[in-house]
Amino acid sequence: MAWSKPDAAPLGDGASLRVLNTTQGGLVTEFDVAITGVAEPDFDTLYVDVVDNASAPLASQQYNGAGLPLTCRDDGVLEVSSLPVGFDVDPDVGMLNGAAATVALVVETPDATVDVSWAVVLRIDP
């Protein structure tokens, strides 16, 4: 699995994760994801979790295969564009901006579970 954002540097350990402060008062992030080594019919569930350095949950999202707009590229990679992830915490922007966090993605199939995570820095867009 990898970040797949052609117009931005790929996120990895130490990278910034853009977080938007919505007009409704919540926080959300979105990113593109590329999933390799999984055939579309085998895809079951994608879990996305964002936790702070004390492992306290900040955001958690679950997507089931039928509810996720997967695109299968010519090279067999499954791609999800603009995957939204809403934050579960009260939007204390001052505390979250610049905070270290971990983003973890887990893909489940009937035969395997694949996971990957990145240590990122949260950046709140005004």
DRENKE-658758 format. One record per atom (N, C-alpha, C): residue number from 1; residue in one letter; atom name; z, x, y. Coordinates in Angstrom, 2 decimals. Layout:
! residues N
SITE num residu atome       w       u       v
SITE NUM      a    CA       Z       X       Y
...
! end
This chain:
! residues 126
SITE num residu atome       w       u       v
SITE   1      m     N    0.00    0.84   -1.16
SITE   1      m    CA    0.00    0.00    0.00
SITE   1      m     C    0.00    0.89    1.23
SITE   2      a     N   -0.62    0.39    2.27
SITE   2      a    CA   -0.69    1.17    3.50
SITE   2      a     C   -0.85    0.24    4.68
SITE   3      w     N   -0.49    0.75    5.85
SITE   3      w    CA   -0.82    0.03    7.07
SITE   3      w     C   -2.31    0.17    7.26
SITE   4      s     N   -2.95   -0.86    7.74
SITE   4      s    CA   -4.39   -0.82    7.93
SITE   4      s     C   -4.70   -1.39    9.31
SITE   5      k     N   -4.60   -0.59   10.31
SITE   5      k    CA   -4.85   -1.03   11.68
SITE   5      k     C   -5.87   -0.09   12.29
SITE   6      p     N   -7.16   -0.47   12.26
SITE   6      p    CA   -8.20    0.46   12.69
SITE   6      p     C   -8.11    0.87   14.16
SITE   7      d     N   -7.53    0.03   15.01
SITE   7      d    CA   -7.47    0.36   16.44
SITE   7      d     C   -6.16    1.02   16.84
SITE   8      a     N   -5.33    1.39   15.88
SITE   8      a    CA   -4.05    2.03   16.19
SITE   8      a     C   -3.75    3.09   15.14
SITE   9      a     N   -2.89    4.02   15.52
SITE   9      a    CA   -2.48    5.04   14.55
SITE   9      a     C   -1.70    4.37   13.44
SITE  10      p     N   -1.94    4.79   12.19
SITE  10      p    CA   -1.19    4.17   11.09
SITE  10      p     C    0.30    4.46   11.22
SITE  11      l     N    1.09    3.47   10.86
SITE  11      l    CA    2.53    3.67   10.91
SITE  11      l     C    2.98    4.46    9.70
SITE  12      g     N    3.92    5.33    9.93
SITE  12      g    CA    4.54    6.12    8.88
SITE  12      g     C    5.93    6.46    9.35
SITE  13      d     N    6.61    7.30    8.62
SITE  13      d    CA    7.96    7.69    9.02
SITE  13      d     C    7.95    8.24   10.44
SITE  14      g     N    8.82    7.69   11.29
SITE  14      g    CA    8.94    8.13   12.67
SITE  14      g     C    8.04    7.41   13.66
SITE  15      a     N    7.15    6.57   13.19
SITE  15      a    CA    6.23    5.87   14.07
SITE  15      a     C    6.91    4.70   14.77
SITE  16      s     N    6.26    4.17   15.79
SITE  16      s    CA    6.77    3.01   16.52
SITE  16      s     C    6.25    1.73   15.90
SITE  17      l     N    7.11    0.73   15.80
SITE  17      l    CA    6.72   -0.60   15.35
SITE  17      l     C    6.85   -1.54   16.54
SITE  18      r     N    5.72   -2.08   16.95
SITE  18      r    CA    5.67   -2.97   18.12
SITE  18      r     C    6.30   -4.32   17.78
SITE  19      v     N    7.25   -4.75   18.60
SITE  19      v    CA    7.93   -6.03   18.43
SITE  19      v     C    7.69   -6.84   19.70
SITE  20      l     N    7.28   -8.09   19.52
SITE  20      l    CA    6.98   -8.95   20.66
SITE  20      l     C    8.12   -9.93   20.90
SITE  21      n     N    8.47  -10.11   22.14
SITE  21      n    CA    9.47  -11.10   22.54
SITE  21      n     C    8.70  -12.36   22.89
SITE  22      t     N    8.78  -13.39   22.05
SITE  22      t    CA    7.96  -14.59   22.22
SITE  22      t     C    8.49  -15.48   23.34
SITE  23      t     N    7.63  -16.34   23.83
SITE  23      t    CA    8.04  -17.28   24.88
SITE  23      t     C    9.05  -18.29   24.36
SITE  24      q     N    9.11  -18.48   23.04
SITE  24      q    CA   10.08  -19.40   22.45
SITE  24      q     C   11.46  -18.75   22.29
SITE  25      g     N   11.56  -17.46   22.62
SITE  25      g    CA   12.84  -16.78   22.56
SITE  25      g     C   13.09  -15.99   21.30
SITE  26      g     N   12.14  -15.89   20.42
SITE  26      g    CA   12.31  -15.11   19.20
SITE  26      g     C   11.57  -13.79   19.26
SITE  27      l     N   11.80  -12.98   18.26
SITE  27      l    CA   11.11  -11.70   18.14
SITE  27      l     C   10.21  -11.73   16.92
SITE  28      v     N    9.03  -11.14   17.05
SITE  28      v    CA    8.08  -11.10   15.95
SITE  28      v     C    7.29   -9.79   16.01
SITE  29      t     N    6.88   -9.32   14.86
SITE  29      t    CA    5.96   -8.20   14.80
SITE  29      t     C    4.80   -8.63   13.92
SITE  30      e     N    3.69   -7.96   14.03
SITE  30      e    CA    2.57   -8.22   13.12
SITE  30      e     C    1.81   -6.92   12.92
SITE  31      f     N    1.22   -6.82   11.75
SITE  31      f    CA    0.48   -5.62   11.40
SITE  31      f     C   -0.50   -5.96   10.30
SITE  32      d     N   -1.48   -5.09   10.12
SITE  32      d    CA   -2.44   -5.23    9.04
SITE  32      d     C   -1.95   -4.41    7.86
SITE  33      v     N   -2.17   -4.91    6.65
SITE  33      v    CA   -1.73   -4.22    5.44
SITE  33      v     C   -2.90   -4.11    4.48
SITE  34      a     N   -3.06   -2.95    3.86
SITE  34      a    CA   -4.05   -2.75    2.81
SITE  34      a     C   -3.31   -2.51    1.50
SITE  35      i     N   -3.67   -3.26    0.46
SITE  35      i    CA   -3.01   -3.16   -0.84
SITE  35      i     C   -4.02   -2.62   -1.83
SITE  36      t     N   -3.74   -1.46   -2.40
SITE  36      t    CA   -4.65   -0.84   -3.35
SITE  36      t     C   -4.10   -0.97   -4.77
SITE  37      g     N   -4.98   -1.00   -5.73
SITE  37      g    CA   -4.57   -1.01   -7.13
SITE  37      g     C   -4.11   -2.36   -7.66
SITE  38      v     N   -4.34   -3.43   -6.90
SITE  38      v    CA   -3.96   -4.77   -7.33
SITE  38      v     C   -5.18   -5.67   -7.19
SITE  39      a     N   -5.56   -6.31   -8.27
SITE  39      a    CA   -6.67   -7.26   -8.23
SITE  39      a     C   -6.18   -8.57   -7.61
SITE  40      e     N   -7.04   -9.24   -6.87
SITE  40      e    CA   -6.63  -10.46   -6.19
SITE  40      e     C   -6.04  -11.51   -7.12
SITE  41      p     N   -6.61  -11.74   -8.33
SITE  41      p    CA   -6.00  -12.75   -9.21
SITE  41      p     C   -4.61  -12.36   -9.71
SITE  42      d     N   -4.28  -11.07   -9.67
SITE  42      d    CA   -2.97  -10.60  -10.15
SITE  42      d     C   -1.90  -10.63   -9.08
SITE  43      f     N   -2.28  -10.80   -7.83
SITE  43      f    CA   -1.32  -10.77   -6.73
SITE  43      f     C   -0.43  -12.00   -6.78
SITE  44      d     N    0.88  -11.79   -6.81
SITE  44      d    CA    1.83  -12.90   -6.82
SITE  44      d     C    2.54  -13.06   -5.48
SITE  45      t     N    3.30  -12.03   -5.09
SITE  45      t    CA    4.19  -12.16   -3.93
SITE  45      t     C    4.24  -10.86   -3.14
SITE  46      l     N    4.31  -11.01   -1.82
SITE  46      l    CA    4.54   -9.88   -0.93
SITE  46      l     C    5.84  -10.15   -0.18
SITE  47      y     N    6.77   -9.21   -0.26
SITE  47      y    CA    8.02   -9.29    0.47
SITE  47      y     C    7.99   -8.25    1.58
SITE  48      v     N    8.44   -8.62    2.76
SITE  48      v    CA    8.55   -7.71    3.89
SITE  48      v     C    9.98   -7.79    4.41
SITE  49      d     N   10.63   -6.63    4.50
SITE  49      d    CA   11.99   -6.58    5.03
SITE  49      d     C   12.07   -5.49    6.09
SITE  50      v     N   12.80   -5.78    7.17
SITE  50      v    CA   13.11   -4.79    8.19
SITE  50      v     C   14.63   -4.74    8.28
SITE  51      v     N   15.18   -3.54    8.11
SITE  51      v    CA   16.64   -3.37    8.17
SITE  51      v     C   16.95   -2.25    9.16
SITE  52      d     N   18.15   -2.33    9.76
SITE  52      d    CA   18.55   -1.26   10.67
SITE  52      d     C   19.13   -0.11    9.86
SITE  53      n     N   19.62    0.92   10.56
SITE  53      n    CA   20.11    2.11    9.86
SITE  53      n     C   21.36    1.86    9.03
SITE  54      a     N   22.08    0.77    9.30
SITE  54      a    CA   23.26    0.41    8.51
SITE  54      a     C   22.88   -0.56    7.39
SITE  55      s     N   21.59   -0.71    7.15
SITE  55      s    CA   21.04   -1.62    6.13
SITE  55      s     C   21.29   -3.09    6.43
SITE  56      a     N   21.60   -3.40    7.68
SITE  56      a    CA   21.76   -4.81    8.08
SITE  56      a     C   20.37   -5.41    8.26
SITE  57      p     N   20.13   -6.60    7.71
SITE  57      p    CA   18.79   -7.20    7.81
SITE  57      p     C   18.46   -7.63    9.24
SITE  58      l     N   17.25   -7.29    9.66
SITE  58      l    CA   16.74   -7.71   10.96
SITE  58      l     C   15.64   -8.76   10.79
SITE  59      a     N   14.82   -8.58    9.77
SITE  59      a    CA   13.71   -9.50    9.51
SITE  59      a     C   13.44   -9.52    8.02
SITE  60      s     N   13.04  -10.69    7.54
SITE  60      s    CA   12.73  -10.83    6.12
SITE  60      s     C   11.69  -11.93    5.98
SITE  61      q     N   10.65  -11.64    5.24
SITE  61      q    CA    9.56  -12.61    5.07
SITE  61      q     C    9.04  -12.50    3.64
SITE  62      q     N    8.71  -13.64    3.07
SITE  62      q    CA    8.12  -13.68    1.72
SITE  62      q     C    6.81  -14.44    1.80
SITE  63      y     N    5.76  -13.86    1.23
SITE  63      y    CA    4.45  -14.51    1.18
SITE  63      y     C    4.03  -14.64   -0.27
SITE  64      n     N    3.69  -15.84   -0.68
SITE  64      n    CA    3.17  -16.07   -2.02
SITE  64      n     C    1.66  -15.99   -1.99
SITE  65      g     N    1.07  -15.63   -3.13
SITE  65      g    CA   -0.37  -15.40   -3.21
SITE  65      g     C   -1.22  -16.47   -2.57
SITE  66      a     N   -0.94  -17.72   -2.86
SITE  66      a    CA   -1.77  -18.80   -2.33
SITE  66      a     C   -1.60  -18.96   -0.83
SITE  67      g     N   -0.48  -18.54   -0.27
SITE  67      g    CA   -0.23  -18.72    1.14
SITE  67      g     C   -0.57  -17.52    2.00
SITE  68      l     N   -1.15  -16.51    1.40
SITE  68      l    CA   -1.46  -15.27    2.12
SITE  68      l     C   -2.97  -15.11    2.22
SITE  69      p     N   -3.50  -14.99    3.43
SITE  69      p    CA   -4.95  -14.86    3.60
SITE  69      p     C   -5.45  -13.46    3.24
SITE  70      l     N   -5.66  -13.24    1.96
SITE  70      l    CA   -6.14  -11.95    1.46
SITE  70      l     C   -7.65  -11.85    1.58
SITE  71      t     N   -8.12  -10.70    1.99
SITE  71      t    CA   -9.54  -10.40    1.99
SITE  71      t     C   -9.76   -9.24    1.03
SITE  72      c     N  -10.69   -9.38    0.13
SITE  72      c    CA  -11.00   -8.28   -0.79
SITE  72      c     C  -12.19   -7.52   -0.23
SITE  73      r     N  -11.97   -6.25    0.13
SITE  73      r    CA  -13.04   -5.42    0.68
SITE  73      r     C  -13.98   -4.97   -0.45
SITE  74      d     N  -15.13   -4.41   -0.08
SITE  74      d    CA  -16.11   -3.93   -1.05
SITE  74      d     C  -15.54   -2.86   -1.97
SITE  75      d     N  -14.54   -2.10   -1.49
SITE  75      d    CA  -13.95   -1.05   -2.31
SITE  75      d     C  -12.80   -1.55   -3.18
SITE  76      g     N  -12.57   -2.88   -3.20
SITE  76      g    CA  -11.55   -3.47   -4.05
SITE  76      g     C  -10.16   -3.53   -3.44
SITE  77      v     N  -10.01   -3.03   -2.23
SITE  77      v    CA   -8.72   -3.05   -1.55
SITE  77      v     C   -8.48   -4.46   -1.00
SITE  78      l     N   -7.28   -4.98   -1.24
SITE  78      l    CA   -6.89   -6.26   -0.66
SITE  78      l     C   -6.33   -6.01    0.72
SITE  79      e     N   -6.77   -6.80    1.69
SITE  79      e    CA   -6.35   -6.58    3.06
SITE  79      e     C   -5.80   -7.87    3.65
SITE  80      v     N   -4.74   -7.73    4.42
SITE  80      v    CA   -4.14   -8.84    5.15
SITE  80      v     C   -4.16   -8.44    6.62
SITE  81      s     N   -4.81   -9.25    7.45
SITE  81      s    CA   -4.89   -8.95    8.87
SITE  81      s     C   -3.80   -9.70    9.63
SITE  82      s     N   -3.18   -8.99   10.56
SITE  82      s    CA   -2.18   -9.57   11.46
SITE  82      s     C   -1.09  -10.33   10.71
SITE  83      l     N   -0.48   -9.68    9.75
SITE  83      l    CA    0.61  -10.28    8.98
SITE  83      l     C    1.82  -10.46    9.89
SITE  84      p     N    2.23  -11.71   10.18
SITE  84      p    CA    3.37  -11.92   11.08
SITE  84      p     C    4.70  -11.82   10.33
SITE  85      v     N    5.67  -11.22   10.99
SITE  85      v    CA    7.02  -11.12   10.45
SITE  85      v     C    7.99  -11.45   11.58
SITE  86      g     N    8.72  -12.55   11.41
SITE  86      g    CA    9.68  -12.97   12.42
SITE  86      g     C   11.04  -12.35   12.18
SITE  87      f     N   11.70  -11.97   13.25
SITE  87      f    CA   13.03  -11.38   13.15
SITE  87      f     C   14.07  -12.49   13.00
SITE  88      d     N   15.08  -12.23   12.18
SITE  88      d    CA   16.13  -13.20   11.88
SITE  88      d     C   17.32  -13.09   12.82
SITE  89      v     N   17.33  -12.08   13.65
SITE  89      v    CA   18.49  -11.83   14.50
SITE  89      v     C   18.27  -12.42   15.88
SITE  90      d     N   19.37  -12.65   16.61
SITE  90      d    CA   19.25  -13.07   18.00
SITE  90      d     C   18.54  -11.97   18.77
SITE  91      p     N   17.64  -12.35   19.63
SITE  91      p    CA   16.82  -11.34   20.31
SITE  91      p     C   17.56  -10.57   21.40
SITE  92      d     N   18.43   -9.65   20.99
SITE  92      d    CA   19.10   -8.76   21.93
SITE  92      d     C   18.18   -7.57   22.13
SITE  93      v     N   17.24   -7.76   23.03
SITE  93      v    CA   16.17   -6.79   23.22
SITE  93      v     C   16.71   -5.41   23.57
SITE  94      g     N   17.76   -5.36   24.38
SITE  94      g    CA   18.31   -4.07   24.78
SITE  94      g     C   18.80   -3.25   23.61
SITE  95      m     N   19.41   -3.90   22.63
SITE  95      m    CA   19.93   -3.17   21.47
SITE  95      m     C   18.84   -2.77   20.49
SITE  96      l     N   17.78   -3.58   20.41
SITE  96      l    CA   16.73   -3.29   19.43
SITE  96      l     C   15.69   -2.30   19.93
SITE  97      n     N   15.43   -2.29   21.24
SITE  97      n    CA   14.39   -1.41   21.76
SITE  97      n     C   14.79    0.05   21.57
SITE  98      g     N   13.99    0.78   20.84
SITE  98      g    CA   14.26    2.17   20.55
SITE  98      g     C   15.14    2.40   19.33
SITE  99      a     N   15.56    1.31   18.67
SITE  99      a    CA   16.43    1.44   17.50
SITE  99      a     C   15.65    1.91   16.27
SITE 100      a     N   16.30    2.70   15.45
SITE 100      a    CA   15.71    3.13   14.19
SITE 100      a     C   15.84    2.01   13.17
SITE 101      a     N   14.81    1.83   12.36
SITE 101      a    CA   14.82    0.78   11.33
SITE 101      a     C   13.95    1.23   10.17
SITE 102      t     N   14.04    0.50    9.08
SITE 102      t    CA   13.18    0.74    7.91
SITE 102      t     C   12.40   -0.53    7.61
SITE 103      v     N   11.10   -0.37    7.44
SITE 103      v    CA   10.24   -1.47    7.03
SITE 103      v     C    9.90   -1.24    5.56
SITE 104      a     N   10.17   -2.24    4.73
SITE 104      a    CA    9.90   -2.14    3.30
SITE 104      a     C    8.94   -3.26    2.89
SITE 105      l     N    7.92   -2.91    2.15
SITE 105      l    CA    6.97   -3.86    1.59
SITE 105      l     C    7.06   -3.78    0.07
SITE 106      v     N    7.10   -4.94   -0.57
SITE 106      v    CA    7.13   -5.01   -2.03
SITE 106      v     C    6.06   -6.00   -2.47
SITE 107      v     N    5.20   -5.57   -3.39
SITE 107      v    CA    4.18   -6.44   -3.98
SITE 107      v     C    4.54   -6.66   -5.43
SITE 108      e     N    4.58   -7.94   -5.82
SITE 108      e    CA    4.84   -8.28   -7.22
SITE 108      e     C    3.56   -8.82   -7.85
SITE 109      t     N    3.29   -8.37   -9.07
SITE 109      t    CA    2.22   -8.89   -9.90
SITE 109      t     C    2.85   -9.29  -11.23
SITE 110      p     N    2.09   -9.94  -12.12
SITE 110      p    CA    2.67  -10.28  -13.42
SITE 110      p     C    3.13   -9.06  -14.22
SITE 111      d     N    2.51   -7.90  -13.96
SITE 111      d    CA    2.80   -6.72  -14.78
SITE 111      d     C    3.61   -5.63  -14.08
SITE 112      a     N    3.74   -5.69  -12.75
SITE 112      a    CA    4.39   -4.57  -12.07
SITE 112      a     C    4.92   -5.00  -10.71
SITE 113      t     N    5.80   -4.16  -10.19
SITE 113      t    CA    6.30   -4.29   -8.83
SITE 113      t     C    6.03   -2.96   -8.14
SITE 114      v     N    5.40   -3.02   -6.98
SITE 114      v    CA    5.06   -1.82   -6.22
SITE 114      v     C    5.75   -1.92   -4.87
SITE 115      d     N    6.41   -0.84   -4.45
SITE 115      d    CA    7.05   -0.89   -3.14
SITE 115      d     C    6.79    0.38   -2.35
SITE 116      v     N    6.91    0.22   -1.04
SITE 116      v    CA    6.75    1.34   -0.12
SITE 116      v     C    7.59    1.03    1.10
SITE 117      s     N    8.09    2.07    1.77
SITE 117      s    CA    8.88    1.84    2.98
SITE 117      s     C    8.62    2.96    3.98
SITE 118      w     N    8.88    2.63    5.24
SITE 118      w    CA    8.71    3.59    6.33
SITE 118      w     C    9.91    3.50    7.25
SITE 119      a     N   10.39    4.66    7.72
SITE 119      a    CA   11.41    4.72    8.75
SITE 119      a     C   10.68    4.68   10.09
SITE 120      v     N   10.95    3.66   10.89
SITE 120      v    CA   10.22    3.46   12.14
SITE 120      v     C   11.20    3.34   13.31
SITE 121      v     N   10.64    3.31   14.51
SITE 121      v    CA   11.40    3.06   15.72
SITE 121      v     C   10.87    1.76   16.32
SITE 122      l     N   11.76    0.82   16.60
SITE 122      l    CA   11.34   -0.46   17.17
SITE 122      l     C   11.04   -0.31   18.65
SITE 123      r     N    9.92   -0.88   19.07
SITE 123      r    CA    9.52   -0.86   20.48
SITE 123      r     C    9.26   -2.28   20.92
SITE 124      i     N   10.06   -2.77   21.84
SITE 124      i    CA    9.93   -4.13   22.32
SITE 124      i     C    8.89   -4.18   23.44
SITE 125      d     N    7.87   -5.02   23.27
SITE 125      d    CA    6.91   -5.23   24.35
SITE 125      d     C    7.51   -6.20   25.35
SITE 126      p     N    7.39   -5.89   26.63
SITE 126      p    CA    7.95   -6.80   27.64
SITE 126      p     C    7.21   -8.12   27.70
! end
